[in-house]
């Protein structure tokens, strides 16, 4: 199976790249992106306002669907049951485990 992402090659220049999906580690979850949001930081990065981030995949706000789970993963980070097909909203900024 292949995945795709939008890659910024330099500020305001983007291309779609295809890649092999990673092997799912025992406690990991592989998600299919269903919908994304453009965050203010994405706009600053795209315009080149953050010179230390001048290329790469940008974007971090999304809704996804679980397409594969590691054999030791049974719950989400809050302890709720999780299964293939579930829709999730990943937390992209975690400051503690509370």
Protein Blocks (a to p, Z undefined) as FASTA:
>chain_A
ZZdddddfbghiacddddddddddfkbccdddfbdcddfklmmmmnopamklmgccedjb
dcdddfbdcfkbcbdfkopacdehiacdddfbdfbfZZ
